[in-house]
Amino acid sequence: MLRTRFRAMRRPAVVAAALVPAFALAGCTKTFDQNSLQNEVKRLLVSQGLNATSATCPGNVTAKAGESFSCTATANGKQYTVAATADNDKGAFTIHSVKPVGAGSGAPTPSTPATTTT
């Protein structure tokens, strides 16, 4: 069962945490299942009020605490870069920021990440 708590946000900058239950095994290294990861990123953006229609994430993201990765999402007719970090090797990750593609460091980012409960 997936249990995730979210902090309500008023801006497109999103902080959320999630658990992607499916993994692909590449040798002895656990990686996120690409389709599950993309679906979860999209779901999280929708839960934060963005009309996300797609998300594209790399297919080789290691499920290891501290592993950073970026996805690209389309929401509200615009493209966004989604910055996230794996929380553990069990599929939990935290989205730290969602910025319009091409936005510089001046784009708003949230101050407190949400937590995941498993």
Secondary structure by P-SEA (a helix, b strand, c coil): cbbbbbcccccccccccccccbbbbccccccccaaaaaaaaaaaaaaacccccbbbbbccccccccccbbbbbbcccbbbbbbbbbccccbbbbbccccccccccccccccbbbbbcc
